[in-house]
Amino acid sequence: MRQARYLGVAALALGVFLLAGWSRAGAPPAGAAPPAAGQRAVTPSPAGVIASAASFVPIDPKTTCTVTAATVASWFQSGTVTLNGVVNPANSVTFPDTPNCSFYQWSEQMFLWLTSPAPPSYGGGAHIFDSPAFYDVSPPDASGARTFIPHRQGIIRPFAVRTAQPGPHGLPVIFDKSGRLLEVARPTKAPSAKPLVRDKSNHMVEIDRVAPGKTGPPAFLDKTGKPIELAPASAGAANRSRAPITVRKFTVGKTPVFVDAAGNVIEVEQGQALDGAVLESQTPSLVYYAIAANDVFVYFRTGEADHQIPATTRFPTTAAELAKITAFASAHGKTFPDPNALAIEIKTSWVEAAGLSNPSSYITMNATIPTYTKSSTQWIPTGQKTALLALVGFHINGSTKGHPEMIWATFEHLGNAPNGTYSYVNKSGVTVTVPSTSIPGPWLFSKTGSSGPFNVAHMDVDTNPPNITPDDPPLGFTPSDTIRWKAWGGASNASPNPLDPTTAASNTEIISINNAVRGRLASGDVRGNYVFEGATWTILGAVPSGSFAHGGNEVGTSQLANTTMETYQQGSDTTSGRGSSNCFSCHTPIPPCSDMTCVSHVYPVLKPLF
């Protein structure tokens, strides 16, 4: 019945926008032309005024997705809205599974829960996400395996430098000029440390340098100065297969070149050449990140690995599945404070608070971060220091009733970066176009009044040794200008889900619930400074098959990206083409890992807790 009801509603919505004559392919890119008839442009905010919740999030949306004051109050443990008060998690076992608003309400409640002060039942900690109910996920060791690191009071946690988003095989991802997703593997090197490439005769040849092509791609030259003949390039349309193409990156001098398994040279968009791209704020500070999982996730992984929980191919979604996990945990002396949250994985991004003009507007914590000896050519890690960090980005992935693929939601500090031009529907039913210049800044990740180029990586971190190197001059070790191209998780030329006839309608839902939740928090609650950007999932919890904008089953805000974590995977404009991605573009089960749990990059390689 639930499947028939969802598909019936989806089909009705799909039919409405087709009858209305709305074309996915025919809509112009946002910002490409003045507002059309029936639209109005928003008056820009005064220059120099930092974004506030009231200016960043329009206050007059049509209330298509809301939550009542009584419901928000019921989320708090006290039963009333209190300043920075403790919030209960959403009950994922009884999740309503009613698109789209119940997914967005779940996301909002989970964010407030995770960023709540940790009550005694969680074992202490400044926030629930850093309490003993959560476990850090270590970086991969030499074999690629990861371990759980329990949170303990008084222990300063180590954070890593933010690097490129990994793909389904754990490799950094970039996009070529046709929009294909590429995973980048480091090349084999000769004893001279120069890269090796397989030539036309199937021999491995050392690349001495790369010569720019006069009319085509650059040429590889051997140590005698002769061009190395590679396999001929193949033609063809953009490949939107779920399995990304694996390429190898060759950097000779300062020229990066990407080559696929057949020897074809792959051309990538500007800013995509740095597959290990790091991000630096305007303050300036490098961006650091951490991955953590809750107790249910950890004991599910441990029990399955120890064969104490029946092997499965999906995250828990039912009371019966949860009961097996809680029983296993109980047998090992562990009690979950909030088991009905089900399996939760989070990824957070941070900057040093010292350079911020308004650090009190951020959630903060102390952490250990790397230090560097800096020169004009490279930054070499030399040790660690403890610093106060400010939260700038927050990914939440969680399993719920009917959704073993997890709901994927993201939040950002409202002062991070400007939005690309977008539209929404106001209370009068008028479609409003908000230009990208409506709030000029200042921004943490973009210069005030910048006109771009946006989302162009300036620095790259090597894998071994982990030195940071700059892109070619004149960029150097400088902050890049960042923009959020798909403002609320929807491309300007394609609705992100079947229930909303236009992207403006989808944007309205996200704007509406932002107003409903943040408008009901107590004045001064620091969580009100973080904006919900959207959430994505699949129809009926099926295996991800691609963004709805590209004909797949990933819905909600299915062109979703966080500017601090998917900075360089957003595409190059507001449309669904040219490298546009979604959470599931990288988090998708593909061979050799085809279980639904493989939507998590860390689950398959995590060692059991004990």
Order of alpha helices (4+ residues) and beta strands (2+ residues): alpha-beta-alpha-alpha-alpha-beta-beta-beta-beta-beta-beta-beta-beta-beta-beta-beta-beta-beta-beta-beta-alpha-alpha-beta-beta-beta-beta-beta-beta-beta-beta-alpha-beta-beta-alpha
